[in-house]
């Protein structure tokens, strides 16, 4: 079980864990950033510590990690075809997406949606 403390990346290893985390985020109106990843994906391994670092510095955003092979239903629901894919959700709806291990794009997109929340 992943740590529930703020500023962490929480792994969702089942559809139920995924639904539980989304419900919590929806109730608190948090921005959710989901890293769709795969254990065999080199670029995913490259970006994982960067994603974790962004999460550490952005505790008011919920960061989730979903392995596309482990939780196929969720990956299919979001039509994930390339890894890593980062999907941004607000109140359960997709508001943005970054495909690929693009550190600058990922940080910029997080910042864009944070400023939209705090503005």
N, C-alpha and C positions, 0 to 999 in steps of 0.2 A: 504493500500500500504506500502510495506516494505521500510525502509530507503535505499537510494542509496549510502550512505557514505561508505568510505573505512573501511574495517575491520569488516563488519557486515555479519550476515547470512541473506540471502534474501529468503523469502518464495515465492515459485511459486505456485499459487493457480489455474492456468489454463494452458492449453497447450500453449496459446499465450504468457503468461508471461514467460514460460519455453523457448520458441523459441526466445523471445526477449533477455533474459539473455544469452543464448548460442551464439547468434549472436554478442552481445557486447564482450563476452569473446573471441570469434574467431577473431574478428577485432583487439583486443588488444593482442592477443596471450597469454592470461592468462591461467594458470592452473585452472581447475574448480574441486571442490570437492562437490559432491552431497550427501546429507544425505536423503536417502529414509526412511521414518518414518511412524508411524501410531499413532493416538491419544490414542489408547487402549494399546499400547505396553510399558510395564514397562521398559525394557532395553533402549528403545528409550528416555524415560523421564530421565533416569539416565545419558545417554551420551550427551543429548542436551546442558547442560551448559558447558560441556568440549569442545564440538564442537564449541560453541560460543566463548569460551576462546581462542581456537586455531585460530579462525578467527580473533579475536581482535589483536593477535600477528603476524598475517600473512596477512597484508593488500594488498599485491601484488598478492594474490590468491583470486579467486571468490568462495565463499561458498554459496551453494544453499540448500534449504530444500524443499523436495517434499513429501507431504502426499499421500501414495499409494492409499488411499480410495478416496481422493479428485481429484487426477490427474492420474486415472487408466491407461490411454493410455501411459503415460511416463513410469510408473512402468512396464507395459507389454513390452514396447519397450526394456527396459534394463533387462528383465527377472528377476525381483526382486521377490524372493520367501521367503526371511527371512528379518525381520527388527530387528535392523537397518542394512542397507547396505549402505556403502559409496563407491561411484563410482568416480574414478578420470578420468577426460577427458582433453585431449590436442588436440586443433584444431578439436573438435567435435568427436574425437575417444577415446574409452575407453582404458586407459593405465594401470589401476590397479583397485583393489577392495578389500575392507575390509568388512567382514560380521560379525556382532555381535558388542556388546558394549565393544570393546577391546581398551581401552584408549591408551595403549602403542603402539599397532599396528597402530592405526589411526595416532598418532603423528609421528611415525617412517616413515609411508608411505608418509605423507605430507612432512616431512624433506627430504626424498629420492628424491621426485620429484622437490622440491625447489632447491636442490643442482644440479640436472640435468639441471634445467633452468638457474641457475646462473653460472654454470661451463663453 
